[in-house]
Amino acid sequence: MVASAGLLFAAVPNVVAEVDALVNMLRPPTQRALAMAGSAFTPARSFISKDEYLRSCLDVPKSLDVLLRPATERSGLLAACRDTARAVQAEMPTYALPYLVEADVSAALGESFAVALERARDLAPHVHWLADRRVVLARARMAQLDDVGRAGFERDLAELFGSAEGRRALAMHYLRWPDMRERLTNLAEAASHEVQRDFLAKVRQQAGGGS
């Protein structure tokens, strides 16, 4: 009985941490970011808590609320995300998301990011939303990538083009990124007629012209 009570009390801090993490996830993005920057919000032990925290970190580098913060505060938030991502990597070395987070926030901090980006790609080459985030990061930082990084970017484009979900994302990029239109057109021309028609329909849909 005493032993059971001891186990129960030992579990209380973990339960409290999970509840706190859940409460922080329900905060508006700005409040959540500030809590992350001040280390008032850290992930609990569960996978769900870590996953939600890391997904929040992906929104940090380009968040207007964060960009408007003082430089030291913004750097603190980015560093908190980077350090947490590295800690999760040590616990779960085959989990792709923390490597993508490290790459994204490290790039925003002006630090090296290519190794983490390539590791994220190797671990989850076929998860489309991760591939899309890698494409966004690699395009923005293309000048800082070596041949391996640029080849990885091309693989991610091809991966996205190979599925309806990925083509939907690329159709949005086609409209937003004039510098990528020729490359995406070449991908379309190399694909089957069915895939070409699907991509064109998605571009028209994103442009507001229907299918």
MDTraj code that builds the backbone (N, CA, C; nanometers):
import mdtraj as md
import numpy as np

residues = "MET VAL ALA SER ALA GLY LEU LEU PHE ALA ALA VAL PRO ASN VAL VAL ALA GLU VAL ASP ALA LEU VAL ASN MET LEU ARG PRO PRO THR GLN ARG ALA LEU ALA MET ALA GLY SER ALA PHE THR PRO ALA ARG SER PHE ILE SER LYS ASP GLU TYR LEU ARG SER CYS LEU ASP VAL PRO LYS SER LEU ASP VAL LEU LEU ARG PRO ALA THR GLU ARG SER GLY LEU LEU ALA ALA CYS ARG ASP THR ALA ARG ALA VAL GLN ALA GLU MET PRO THR TYR ALA LEU PRO TYR LEU VAL GLU ALA ASP VAL SER ALA ALA LEU GLY GLU SER PHE ALA VAL ALA LEU GLU ARG ALA ARG ASP LEU ALA PRO HIS VAL HIS TRP LEU ALA ASP ARG ARG VAL VAL LEU ALA ARG ALA ARG MET ALA GLN LEU ASP ASP VAL GLY ARG ALA GLY PHE GLU ARG ASP LEU ALA GLU LEU PHE GLY SER ALA GLU GLY ARG ARG ALA LEU ALA MET HIS TYR LEU ARG TRP PRO ASP MET ARG GLU ARG LEU THR ASN LEU ALA GLU ALA ALA SER HIS GLU VAL GLN ARG ASP PHE LEU ALA LYS VAL ARG GLN GLN ALA GLY GLY GLY SER".split()
xyz = np.array([
    [0.0828, -0.1211, 0.0000],
    [0.0000, 0.0000, 0.0000],
    [0.0862, 0.1261, 0.0000],
    [0.1878, 0.1244, 0.0849],
    [0.2788, 0.2384, 0.0917],
    [0.3511, 0.2554, -0.0419],
    [0.3926, 0.1399, -0.0992],
    [0.4620, 0.1455, -0.2277],
    [0.3717, 0.2016, -0.3363],
    [0.2446, 0.1597, -0.3345],
    [0.1498, 0.2100, -0.4342],
    [0.1294, 0.3601, -0.4197],
    [0.1198, 0.4055, -0.2971],
    [0.1038, 0.5488, -0.2731],
    [0.2259, 0.6256, -0.3217],
    [0.3440, 0.5647, -0.2996],
    [0.4668, 0.6302, -0.3447],
    [0.4697, 0.6443, -0.4949],
    [0.4264, 0.5402, -0.5665],
    [0.4223, 0.5466, -0.7127],
    [0.3231, 0.6517, -0.7599],
    [0.2102, 0.6608, -0.6892],
    [0.1087, 0.7584, -0.7262],
    [0.1622, 0.9000, -0.7136],
    [0.2255, 0.9281, -0.5983],
    [0.2786, 1.0630, -0.5780],
    [0.3930, 1.0933, -0.6747],
    [0.4704, 0.9898, -0.7099],
    [0.5808, 1.0101, -0.8038],
    [0.5289, 1.0476, -0.9426],
    [0.4084, 0.9998, -0.9748],
    [0.3519, 1.0277, -1.1061],
    [0.2892, 1.1661, -1.1152],
    [0.2606, 1.2273, -1.0011],
    [0.1912, 1.3567, -1.0015],
    [0.2650, 1.4632, -1.0821],
    [0.3981, 1.4818, -1.0644],
    [0.4658, 1.5865, -1.1438],
    [0.4523, 1.5655, -1.2937],
    [0.4565, 1.4384, -1.3384],
    [0.4424, 1.4125, -1.4812],
    [0.3034, 1.4492, -1.5314],
    [0.2012, 1.4179, -1.4503],
    [0.0645, 1.4514, -1.4886],
    [0.0475, 1.6025, -1.4957],
    [0.1013, 1.6720, -1.3968],
    [0.0929, 1.8183, -1.3943],
    [0.1635, 1.8778, -1.5163],
    [0.2791, 1.8232, -1.5501],
    [0.3545, 1.8726, -1.6659],
    [0.2755, 1.8534, -1.7943],
    [0.2090, 1.7372, -1.8083],
    [0.1295, 1.7129, -1.9283],
    [0.0121, 1.8102, -1.9365],
    [-0.0523, 1.8351, -1.8244],
    [-0.1645, 1.9287, -1.8225],
    [-0.1173, 2.0697, -1.8562],
    [-0.0050, 2.1103, -1.7979],
    [0.0501, 2.2435, -1.8280],
    [0.0826, 2.2575, -1.9759],
    [0.1412, 2.1523, -2.0331],
    [0.1749, 2.1560, -2.1755],
    [0.0496, 2.1691, -2.2604],
    [-0.0565, 2.0961, -2.2217],
    [-0.1819, 2.1038, -2.2957],
    [-0.2417, 2.2437, -2.2864],
    [-0.2386, 2.3019, -2.1683],
    [-0.2918, 2.4374, -2.1496],
    [-0.2153, 2.5367, -2.2370],
    [-0.0837, 2.5232, -2.2409],
    [-0.0037, 2.6132, -2.3234],
    [-0.0352, 2.5975, -2.4717],
    [-0.0648, 2.4755, -2.5147],
    [-0.0988, 2.4529, -2.6546],
    [-0.2281, 2.5233, -2.6929],
    [-0.3163, 2.5461, -2.5948],
    [-0.4447, 2.6104, -2.6212],
    [-0.4350, 2.7618, -2.6199],
    [-0.3185, 2.8147, -2.5837],
    [-0.3004, 2.9594, -2.5833],
    [-0.2979, 3.0134, -2.7265],
    [-0.3324, 3.1408, -2.7453],
    [-0.3119, 3.2039, -2.8763],
    [-0.1644, 3.1983, -2.9143],
    [-0.1337, 3.1968, -3.0437],
    [0.0055, 3.1814, -3.0883],
    [0.1035, 3.2791, -3.0243],
    [0.0641, 3.4057, -3.0092],
    [0.1561, 3.5046, -2.9521],
    [0.1912, 3.4705, -2.8080],
    [0.0894, 3.4390, -2.7268],
    [0.1144, 3.4033, -2.5870],
    [0.1964, 3.2757, -2.5767],
    [0.1677, 3.1812, -2.6665],
    [0.2431, 3.0561, -2.6647],
    [0.3897, 3.0813, -2.6971],
    [0.4149, 3.1678, -2.7953],
    [0.5523, 3.1983, -2.8328],
    [0.6271, 3.2660, -2.7183],
    [0.5608, 3.3579, -2.6508],
    [0.6253, 3.4273, -2.5392],
    [0.6576, 3.3299, -2.4258],
    [0.5668, 3.2367, -2.4020],
    [0.5926, 3.1363, -2.2983],
    [0.7100, 3.0483, -2.3359],
    [0.7197, 3.0144, -2.4652],
    [0.8311, 2.9329, -2.5126],
    [0.9625, 3.0092, -2.4968],
    [0.9598, 3.1377, -2.5288],
    [1.0818, 3.2176, -2.5203],
    [1.1307, 3.2296, -2.3774],
    [1.0360, 3.2374, -2.2848],
    [1.0746, 3.2519, -2.1448],
    [1.0924, 3.1205, -2.0730],
    [1.0909, 3.0113, -2.1487],
    [1.1046, 2.8760, -2.0931],
    [0.9925, 2.8414, -1.9960],
    [0.8817, 2.9199, -2.0019],
    [0.7669, 2.8875, -1.9190],
    [0.6856, 2.7751, -1.9820],
    [0.7105, 2.7513, -2.1080],
    [0.6407, 2.6458, -2.1810],
    [0.7450, 2.5526, -2.2408],
    [0.7531, 2.4342, -2.1885],
    [0.8425, 2.3320, -2.2409],
    [0.7615, 2.2045, -2.2588],
    [0.7986, 2.1190, -2.3519],
    [0.7194, 1.9977, -2.3728],
    [0.7311, 1.9020, -2.2548],
    [0.6216, 1.8313, -2.2278],
    [0.6227, 1.7276, -2.1249],
    [0.6803, 1.5991, -2.1853],
    [0.6638, 1.4887, -2.1155],
    [0.7323, 1.3663, -2.1567],
    [0.6638, 1.2937, -2.2713],
    [0.5347, 1.3158, -2.2910],
    [0.4622, 1.2399, -2.3930],
    [0.5036, 1.2806, -2.5336],
    [0.4855, 1.1886, -2.6253],
    [0.5147, 1.2172, -2.7662],
    [0.4257, 1.3293, -2.8175],
    [0.2975, 1.3266, -2.7811],
    [0.2045, 1.4291, -2.8287],
    [0.2501, 1.5673, -2.7857],
    [0.2940, 1.5794, -2.6622],
    [0.3399, 1.7094, -2.6118],
    [0.4614, 1.7581, -2.6903],
    [0.5577, 1.6702, -2.7123],
    [0.6777, 1.7078, -2.7890],
    [0.6414, 1.7443, -2.9326],
    [0.5527, 1.6647, -2.9935],
    [0.5149, 1.6899, -3.1320],
    [0.4462, 1.8261, -3.1456],
    [0.3555, 1.8573, -3.0554],
    [0.2850, 1.9852, -3.0621],
    [0.3795, 2.1025, -3.0380],
    [0.4713, 2.0858, -2.9457],
    [0.5691, 2.1924, -2.9197],
    [0.6539, 2.2188, -3.0443],
    [0.7024, 2.1128, -3.1055],
    [0.7884, 2.1280, -3.2226],
    [0.7117, 2.1867, -3.3416],
    [0.5863, 2.1482, -3.3568],
    [0.5057, 2.2082, -3.4631],
    [0.4885, 2.3581, -3.4387],
    [0.4732, 2.3960, -3.3126],
    [0.4643, 2.5386, -3.2799],
    [0.5936, 2.6097, -3.3179],
    [0.7059, 2.5434, -3.2981],
    [0.8351, 2.6034, -3.3315],
    [0.8478, 2.6323, -3.4806],
    [0.7843, 2.5517, -3.5647],
    [0.7927, 2.5745, -3.7087],
    [0.7269, 2.7058, -3.7495],
    [0.6357, 2.7554, -3.6665],
    [0.5685, 2.8818, -3.6983],
    [0.6478, 3.0032, -3.6507],
    [0.7522, 2.9788, -3.5721],
    [0.8219, 3.0896, -3.5062],
    [0.9029, 3.1782, -3.6014],
    [0.9886, 3.1236, -3.6886],
    [1.0794, 3.2108, -3.7640],
    [1.0113, 3.3196, -3.8463],
    [0.8920, 3.2911, -3.9014],
    [0.8263, 3.3888, -3.9879],
    [0.7007, 3.4488, -3.9246],
    [0.6794, 3.4231, -3.7976],
    [0.5640, 3.4805, -3.7294],
    [0.5799, 3.6316, -3.7169],
    [0.4800, 3.7055, -3.7601],
    [0.4867, 3.8513, -3.7510],
    [0.4995, 3.8963, -3.6068],
    [0.4264, 3.8308, -3.5168],
    [0.4352, 3.8662, -3.3751],
    [0.5770, 3.8497, -3.3226],
    [0.6422, 3.7438, -3.3657],
    [0.7790, 3.7188, -3.3207],
    [0.8760, 3.8160, -3.3863],
    [0.8572, 3.8420, -3.5161],
    [0.9469, 3.9329, -3.5873],
    [0.9431, 4.0741, -3.5293],
    [0.8299, 4.1118, -3.4704],
    [0.8164, 4.2459, -3.4130],
    [0.8733, 4.2558, -3.2718],
    [0.9141, 4.1438, -3.2151],
    [0.9715, 4.1442, -3.0804],
    [1.1154, 4.1956, -3.0845],
    [1.1683, 4.2423, -2.9723],
    [1.3103, 4.2820, -2.9680],
    [1.3995, 4.1666, -3.0114],
    [1.5131, 4.1999, -3.0697],
    [1.6022, 4.0981, -3.1261],
    [1.6451, 3.9947, -3.0234],
    [1.6740, 4.0390, -2.9012],
    [1.7194, 3.9441, -2.7988],
    [1.6075, 3.8469, -2.7622],
    [1.4847, 3.8963, -2.7585],
    [1.3712, 3.8098, -2.7255],
    [1.3460, 3.7096, -2.8371],
    [1.3552, 3.7581, -2.9602],
    [1.3356, 3.6692, -3.0747],
    [1.4439, 3.5622, -3.0785],
    [1.5678, 3.6027, -3.0565],
    [1.6771, 3.5046, -3.0557],
    [1.6584, 3.4018, -2.9450],
    [1.6081, 3.4468, -2.8309],
    [1.5836, 3.3540, -2.7204],
    [1.4792, 3.2504, -2.7546],
    [1.3761, 3.2926, -2.8243],
    [1.2719, 3.1995, -2.8654],
    [1.3247, 3.0979, -2.9656],
    [1.3992, 3.1463, -3.0638],
    [1.4572, 3.0561, -3.1634],
    [1.5534, 2.9574, -3.0988],
    [1.6336, 3.0063, -3.0064],
    [1.7295, 2.9193, -2.9382],
    [1.6582, 2.8149, -2.8532],
    [1.5470, 2.8544, -2.7890],
    [1.4703, 2.7583, -2.7085],
    [1.4174, 2.6461, -2.7966],
    [1.3675, 2.6819, -2.9141],
    [1.3185, 2.5795, -3.0073],
    [1.4326, 2.4900, -3.0552],
    [1.5454, 2.5503, -3.0886],
    [1.6612, 2.4726, -3.1362],
    [1.7081, 2.3745, -3.0290],
    [1.7219, 2.4228, -2.9073],
    [1.7738, 2.3378, -2.7993],
    [1.6763, 2.2255, -2.7651],
    [1.5474, 2.2566, -2.7658],
    [1.4482, 2.1521, -2.7406],
    [1.4498, 2.0480, -2.8522],
    [1.4621, 2.0943, -2.9765],
    [1.4680, 2.0011, -3.0895],
    [1.5871, 1.9061, -3.0751],
    [1.7001, 1.9595, -3.0357],
    [1.8183, 1.8744, -3.0180],
    [1.8007, 1.7756, -2.9038],
    [1.7333, 1.8190, -2.7977],
    [1.7091, 1.7279, -2.6858],
    [1.6168, 1.6139, -2.7281],
    [1.5157, 1.6447, -2.8084],
    [1.4244, 1.5409, -2.8560],
    [1.4962, 1.4467, -2.9526],
    [1.5874, 1.5000, -3.0321],
    [1.6674, 1.4143, -3.1205],
    [1.7440, 1.3095, -3.0404],
    [1.7991, 1.3517, -2.9275],
    [1.8756, 1.2581, -2.8443],
    [1.7866, 1.1472, -2.7897],
    [1.6610, 1.1796, -2.7621],
    [1.5663, 1.0799, -2.7110],
    [1.5116, 0.9919, -2.8233],
    [1.4834, 1.0546, -2.9386],
    [1.4194, 0.9833, -3.0496],
    [1.4947, 1.0148, -3.1788],
    [1.6082, 0.9515, -3.2001],
    [1.6949, 0.9874, -3.3136],
    [1.6375, 0.9568, -3.4512],
    [1.5285, 0.8797, -3.4604],
    [1.4694, 0.8507, -3.5914],
    [1.3418, 0.9308, -3.6158],
    [1.3155, 1.0299, -3.5341],
    [1.1969, 1.1165, -3.5439],
    [1.2370, 1.2393, -3.6253],
    [1.1768, 1.2572, -3.7421],
    [1.2231, 1.3585, -3.8380],
    [1.1946, 1.5021, -3.7956],
    [1.0823, 1.5260, -3.7298],
    [1.0394, 1.6630, -3.7037],
    [1.1421, 1.7465, -3.6271],
    [1.2050, 1.6962, -3.5208],
    [1.3017, 1.7820, -3.4512],
    [1.4205, 1.8238, -3.5368],
    [1.4581, 1.7425, -3.6339],
    [1.5678, 1.7819, -3.7235],
    [1.5221, 1.8952, -3.8160],
    [1.3981, 1.8882, -3.8622],
    [1.3457, 1.9970, -3.9448],
    [1.3363, 2.1259, -3.8638],
    [1.2906, 2.1159, -3.7404],
    [1.2830, 2.2342, -3.6539],
    [1.4219, 2.2924, -3.6319],
    [1.5195, 2.2063, -3.6025],
    [1.6557, 2.2563, -3.5833],
    [1.7035, 2.3296, -3.7086],
    [1.6787, 2.2710, -3.8258],
    [1.7223, 2.3349, -3.9496],
    [1.6552, 2.4705, -3.9679],
    [1.5266, 2.4765, -3.9435],
    [1.4502, 2.5992, -3.9668],
    [1.4936, 2.7120, -3.8732],
    [1.5010, 2.6824, -3.7443],
    [1.5357, 2.7891, -3.6496],
    [1.6847, 2.8218, -3.6547],
    [1.7690, 2.7241, -3.6848],
    [1.9122, 2.7520, -3.6988],
    [1.9368, 2.8459, -3.8162],
    [1.8660, 2.8229, -3.9267],
    [1.8785, 2.9129, -4.0413],
    [1.8363, 3.0543, -4.0023],
    [1.7289, 3.0660, -3.9254],
    [1.6820, 3.1976, -3.8820],
    [1.7818, 3.2651, -3.7886],
    [1.8567, 3.1847, -3.7144],
    [1.9589, 3.2384, -3.6237],
    [2.0899, 3.2694, -3.6953],
    [2.0983, 3.2350, -3.8226],
    [2.2219, 3.2558, -3.8965],
    [2.3250, 3.1475, -3.8712],
    [2.2792, 3.0325, -3.8221],
    [2.3686, 2.9207, -3.7938],
    [2.3598, 2.8171, -3.9058],
    [2.4517, 2.7226, -3.9063],
    [2.4488, 2.6172, -4.0075],
    [2.3241, 2.5305, -3.9882],
    [2.2651, 2.4898, -4.0970],
    [2.1394, 2.4156, -4.0895],
    [2.1335, 2.2990, -4.1874],
    [2.2259, 2.2910, -4.2812],
    [2.2150, 2.1953, -4.3918],
    [2.2185, 2.0504, -4.3447],
    [2.2991, 2.0191, -4.2454],
    [2.3087, 1.8808, -4.1974],
    [2.1766, 1.8364, -4.1365],
    [2.1166, 1.9225, -4.0537],
    [1.9878, 1.8896, -3.9921],
    [1.8792, 1.8755, -4.0982],
    [1.8828, 1.9614, -4.1994],
    [1.7833, 1.9537, -4.3063],
    [1.7951, 1.8227, -4.3826],
    [1.9155, 1.7813, -4.4128],
    [1.9359, 1.6555, -4.4852],
    [1.8937, 1.5357, -4.4004],
    [1.9208, 1.5430, -4.2699],
    [1.8794, 1.4346, -4.1809],
    [1.7269, 1.4254, -4.1760],
    [1.6597, 1.5391, -4.1707],
    [1.5135, 1.5398, -4.1719],
    [1.4607, 1.4763, -4.2999],
    [1.5272, 1.5044, -4.4097],
    [1.4862, 1.4484, -4.5401],
    [1.5075, 1.2968, -4.5424],
    [1.6189, 1.2522, -4.4925],
    [1.6487, 1.1088, -4.4932],
    [1.5497, 1.0294, -4.4081],
    [1.5047, 1.0892, -4.2975],
    [1.4175, 1.0179, -4.2045],
    [1.2721, 1.0126, -4.2498],
    [1.2284, 1.1114, -4.3266],
    [1.0873, 1.1144, -4.3669],
    [1.0739, 1.1681, -4.5094],
    [1.1290, 1.0967, -4.6071],
    [1.1277, 1.1493, -4.7444],
    [0.9885, 1.1564, -4.8060],
    [0.8945, 1.0751, -4.7562],
    [0.7637, 1.0647, -4.8218],
    [0.6500, 1.1299, -4.7441],
    [0.6796, 1.1960, -4.6335],
    [0.5752, 1.2662, -4.5578],
    [0.5592, 1.4039, -4.6215],
    [0.4475, 1.4245, -4.6874],
    [0.4363, 1.5388, -4.7777],
    [0.4421, 1.6741, -4.7082],
    [0.3800, 1.6872, -4.5913],
    [0.3830, 1.8195, -4.5286],
    [0.5238, 1.8541, -4.4824],
    [0.6008, 1.7527, -4.4428],
    [0.7405, 1.7775, -4.4069],
    [0.8228, 1.8105, -4.5312],
    [0.7970, 1.7394, -4.6404],
    [0.8685, 1.7682, -4.7659],
    [0.8402, 1.9110, -4.8109],
    [0.7166, 1.9540, -4.7959],
    [0.6819, 2.0905, -4.8362],
    [0.7553, 2.1935, -4.7497],
    [0.7629, 2.1686, -4.6194],
    [0.8366, 2.2613, -4.5326],
    [0.9846, 2.2639, -4.5688],
    [1.0391, 2.1492, -4.6078],
    [1.1798, 2.1459, -4.6496],
    [1.2007, 2.2265, -4.7778],
    [1.1066, 2.2146, -4.8705],
    [1.1149, 2.2911, -4.9957],
    [1.1129, 2.4407, -4.9678],
    [1.0250, 2.4824, -4.8799],
    [1.0144, 2.6254, -4.8460],
    [1.1460, 2.6758, -4.7876],
    [1.2023, 2.5996, -4.6948],
    [1.3279, 2.6399, -4.6307],
    [1.4431, 2.6393, -4.7317],
    [1.4537, 2.5329, -4.8090],
    [1.5655, 2.5211, -4.9030],
    [1.5600, 2.6300, -5.0100],
    [1.4419, 2.6604, -5.0600],
    [1.4323, 2.7666, -5.1604],
    [1.4762, 2.9006, -5.1015],
    [1.4339, 2.9285, -4.9790],
    [1.4688, 3.0561, -4.9160],
    [1.6183, 3.0673, -4.8885],
    [1.6853, 2.9524, -4.8700],
    [1.8276, 2.9519, -4.8324],
    [1.9139, 2.8844, -4.9383],
    [1.8681, 2.8855, -5.0614],
    [1.9370, 2.8114, -5.1672],
    [2.0845, 2.8503, -5.1790],
    [2.1146, 2.9774, -5.1627],
    [2.2532, 3.0235, -5.1779],
    [2.3457, 2.9629, -5.0729],
    [2.2887, 2.9137, -4.9628],
    [2.3698, 2.8566, -4.8556],
    [2.3808, 2.7049, -4.8658],
    [2.3169, 2.6452, -4.9650],
    [2.3194, 2.5000, -4.9794],
    [2.4326, 2.4559, -5.0707],
    [2.4891, 2.3399, -5.0398],
    [2.5893, 2.2812, -5.1279],
    [2.5199, 2.1895, -5.2279],
    [2.5977, 2.1130, -5.3023],
    [2.5397, 2.0251, -5.4040],
    [2.4459, 1.9217, -5.3428],
    [2.4808, 1.8711, -5.2257],
    [2.3949, 1.7729, -5.1581],
    [2.2612, 1.8360, -5.1219],
    [2.2655, 1.9566, -5.0687],
    [2.1427, 2.0252, -5.0316],
    [2.0547, 2.0574, -5.1508],
    [2.1161, 2.0998, -5.2602],
    [2.0380, 2.1305, -5.3806],
    [1.9779, 2.0044, -5.4416],
    [2.0534, 1.8949, -5.4369],
    [1.9994, 1.7674, -5.4859],
    [1.8820, 1.7226, -5.3995],
    [1.8927, 1.7443, -5.2697],
    [1.7826, 1.7110, -5.1792],
    [1.6587, 1.7932, -5.2094],
    [1.6783, 1.9193, -5.2415],
    [1.5680, 2.0070, -5.2795],
    [1.4963, 1.9516, -5.4020],
    [1.5731, 1.9065, -5.5015],
    [1.5133, 1.8502, -5.6222],
    [1.4358, 1.7224, -5.5908],
    [1.4888, 1.6404, -5.5002],
    [1.4171, 1.5185, -5.4613],
    [1.2847, 1.5518, -5.3941],
    [1.2856, 1.6531, -5.3104],
    [1.1620, 1.6927, -5.2431],
    [1.0589, 1.7440, -5.3429],
    [1.1026, 1.8218, -5.4424],
    [1.0103, 1.8684, -5.5457],
    [0.9475, 1.7502, -5.6196],
    [1.0317, 1.6543, -5.6569],
    [0.9823, 1.5367, -5.7287],
    [0.8867, 1.4559, -5.6422],
    [0.9189, 1.4444, -5.5147],
    [0.8319, 1.3721, -5.4211],
    [0.6951, 1.4392, -5.4136],
    [0.6934, 1.5694, -5.4005],
    [0.5664, 1.6414, -5.3925],
    [0.4873, 1.6292, -5.5229],
    [0.5565, 1.6363, -5.6346],
    [0.4874, 1.6315, -5.7628],
    [0.4246, 1.4946, -5.7876],
    [0.4707, 1.3945, -5.7161],
    [0.4221, 1.2590, -5.7374],
    [0.2905, 1.2260, -5.6713],
    [0.2304, 1.3202, -5.5989],
    [0.1027, 1.2929, -5.5334],
    [0.0094, 1.4117, -5.5503],
    [-0.1202, 1.3856, -5.5413],
    [-0.2193, 1.4930, -5.5541],
    [-0.2022, 1.5963, -5.4432],
    [-0.1758, 1.5482, -5.3224],
    [-0.1555, 1.6389, -5.2096],
    [-0.0334, 1.7275, -5.2321],
    [0.0746, 1.6671, -5.2798],
    [0.1956, 1.7441, -5.3060],
    [0.1776, 1.8423, -5.4197],
    [0.1053, 1.8020, -5.5241],
    [0.0818, 1.8935, -5.6366],
    [-0.0031, 2.0123, -5.5942],
    [-0.0910, 1.9913, -5.4984],
    [-0.1709, 2.1031, -5.4477],
    [-0.0806, 2.2075, -5.3814],
    [0.0164, 2.1598, -5.3037],
    [0.1110, 2.2519, -5.2401],
    [0.1958, 2.3227, -5.3447],
    [0.2421, 2.2482, -5.4453],
    [0.3255, 2.3087, -5.5491],
    [0.2464, 2.4071, -5.6352],
    [0.1167, 2.3832, -5.6514],
    [0.0342, 2.4780, -5.7266],
    [0.0299, 2.6132, -5.6553],
    [0.0212, 2.6115, -5.5226],
    [0.0259, 2.7371, -5.4473],
    [0.1614, 2.8048, -5.4647],
    [0.2685, 2.7253, -5.4593],
    [0.4021, 2.7822, -5.4760],
    [0.4218, 2.8378, -5.6173],
    [0.3613, 2.7725, -5.7161],
    [0.3745, 2.8186, -5.8544],
    [0.3262, 2.9635, -5.8672],
    [0.2198, 2.9940, -5.7989],
    [0.1638, 3.1294, -5.8056],
    [0.2443, 3.2284, -5.7217],
    [0.3009, 3.1810, -5.6123],
    [0.3699, 3.2708, -5.5190],
    [0.5175, 3.2902, -5.5521],
    [0.5745, 3.1955, -5.6239],
    [0.7190, 3.1982, -5.6492],
    [0.7457, 3.2059, -5.8001],
    [0.7522, 3.3231, -5.8576],
    [0.7815, 3.3341, -6.0017],
    [0.9132, 3.2681, -6.0408],
    [1.0107, 3.2699, -5.9503],
    [1.1412, 3.2120, -5.9822],
    [1.1375, 3.0603, -5.9947],
    [1.0297, 2.9972, -5.9467],
    [1.0200, 2.8513, -5.9518],
    [0.9301, 2.8015, -6.0642],
    [0.8693, 2.8915, -6.1387],
    [0.7699, 2.8477, -6.2371],
    [0.8311, 2.7631, -6.3477],
    [0.9469, 2.8012, -6.3949],
    [1.0101, 2.7229, -6.5017],
    [1.0430, 2.5826, -6.4530],
    [1.0955, 2.5728, -6.3299],
    [1.1304, 2.4409, -6.2759],
    [1.0055, 2.3554, -6.2593],
    [0.8982, 2.4113, -6.2092],
    [0.7754, 2.3349, -6.1897],
    [0.7110, 2.2992, -6.3240],
    [0.7230, 2.3875, -6.4208],
    [0.6726, 2.3569, -6.5549],
    [0.7484, 2.2394, -6.6152],
    [0.8794, 2.2365, -6.5943],
    [0.9601, 2.1244, -6.6453],
    [0.9189, 1.9932, -6.5796],
    [0.8898, 1.9977, -6.4498],
    [0.8426, 1.8771, -6.3815],
    [0.7112, 1.8305, -6.4416],
    [0.6222, 1.9247, -6.4683],
    [0.4928, 1.8893, -6.5256],
    [0.5086, 1.8278, -6.6648],
    [0.5959, 1.8873, -6.7448],
    [0.6141, 1.8385, -6.8815],
    [0.6744, 1.6987, -6.8853],
    [0.7472, 1.6630, -6.7810],
    [0.8078, 1.5295, -6.7748],
    [0.7120, 1.4245, -6.7204],
    [0.5974, 1.4682, -6.6710],
    [0.5005, 1.3767, -6.6110],
    [0.3993, 1.3286, -6.7142],
    [0.3130, 1.2373, -6.6740],
    [0.2083, 1.1861, -6.7629],
    [0.1059, 1.2962, -6.7913],
    [0.0282, 1.2755, -6.8976],
    [-0.0747, 1.3741, -6.9333],
    [-0.1757, 1.3903, -6.8194],
    [-0.2072, 1.2817, -6.7527],
    [-0.3028, 1.2881, -6.6428],
    [-0.2496, 1.3767, -6.5300],
    [-0.1226, 1.3576, -6.4958],
    [-0.0615, 1.4382, -6.3896],
    [-0.0507, 1.5846, -6.4335],
    [-0.0147, 1.6075, -6.5597],
    [-0.0081, 1.7445, -6.6114],
    [-0.1428, 1.8146, -6.5975],
    [-0.2497, 1.7450, -6.6381],
    [-0.3831, 1.8046, -6.6293],
    [-0.4217, 1.8334, -6.4848],
    [-0.3849, 1.7406, -6.3963],
    [-0.4173, 1.7597, -6.2544],
    [-0.3442, 1.8806, -6.1977],
    [-0.2158, 1.8954, -6.2316],
    [-0.1390, 2.0086, -6.1808],
    [-0.1945, 2.1403, -6.2349],
    [-0.2248, 2.1433, -6.3629],
    [-0.2794, 2.2648, -6.4240],
    [-0.4134, 2.3013, -6.3594],
    [-0.4951, 2.2001, -6.3350],
    [-0.6254, 2.2255, -6.2704],
    [-0.6056, 2.2844, -6.1308],
    [-0.5074, 2.2330, -6.0591],
    [-0.4814, 2.2841, -5.9238],
    [-0.4271, 2.4262, -5.9273],
    [-0.3438, 2.4576, -6.0249],
    [-0.2952, 2.5942, -6.0386],
    [-0.4120, 2.6887, -6.0668],
    [-0.5004, 2.6478, -6.1580],
    [-0.6168, 2.7316, -6.1900],
    [-0.7064, 2.7479, -6.0690],
    [-0.7226, 2.6394, -5.9945],
    [-0.8066, 2.6455, -5.8745],
    [-0.7484, 2.7425, -5.7726],
    [-0.6162, 2.7352, -5.7527],
    [-0.5511, 2.8254, -5.6572],
    [-0.5577, 2.9698, -5.7050],
    [-0.5585, 2.9885, -5.8360],
    [-0.5657, 3.1242, -5.8909],
    [-0.7066, 3.1807, -5.8897],
    [-0.8022, 3.0953, -5.8523],
    [-0.9407, 3.1410, -5.8443],
    [-1.0189, 3.1190, -5.9705],
    [-0.9613, 3.0392, -6.0617],
    [-1.0288, 3.0162, -6.1898],
    [-1.1041, 2.8862, -6.1976],
    [-1.1151, 2.8164, -6.0846],
    [-1.1848, 2.6888, -6.0871],
    [-1.1044, 2.5814, -6.1570],
    [-1.1665, 2.4716, -6.1917],
    [-1.0983, 2.3601, -6.2572],
    [-1.1351, 2.3503, -6.4041],
])
top = md.Topology()
chain = top.add_chain()
for i, resn in enumerate(residues, 1):
    res = top.add_residue(resn, chain, resSeq=i)
    for name in ("N", "CA", "C"):
        top.add_atom(name, md.element.get_by_symbol(name[0]), res)
traj = md.Trajectory(xyz[None], top)
